[in-house]
């Protein structure tokens, strides 16, 4: 066998922009919006319950309440917009996931490196019919790619495809009988 390592020219490489990314499930943006609201609205209520006595009566709670009133809706809107921009692509040899609003992150995981795939869904996600797909490769204790925002049926299809592609390890020569 002859070793080959041909040089590739950047102009001849396929462009990532040419890949048709699929948006995540429609319910994902609503889920992220509700999740954001469930964070800042209780904080707003707690701040409004702070005592108004002290060296600056009511100043700290007032600043906190107005800060949350101003920043809470902005945070929620940005969270919703970011969730609407998330997209993925499953190709024959890799899985691509794009996330982020101001700083976009594109992760590409070769299917051949995937050793384990799991689906995860919290109570709020289940309310919206959403599932996260966590892909693991060798050498890591946490997932190497977390694909959030898939509907349950799509997540099951992608998981099944990836698990079919996972190469089984070498079979043991002899399996001892149970005692």
Buried (B, 14 or more C-beta within 10 A) or exposed (E): EEEEEEEEEEEEEEEEEEBEBEBBBEBBBBBBBBBBBEEBEEBBEEBEEBEEEEEEEEEBBBEBBEEBEEEBEEBBEBBBBBBBBBBBBBEEEBBBBBBEBEEEEEBBBEBEBBBEBEBEBEEEBEEBBBBBBBBBBEEEEEBBBBBBBBBBEBBBEBBEBBEEEBEEEEEEEEEEEEE
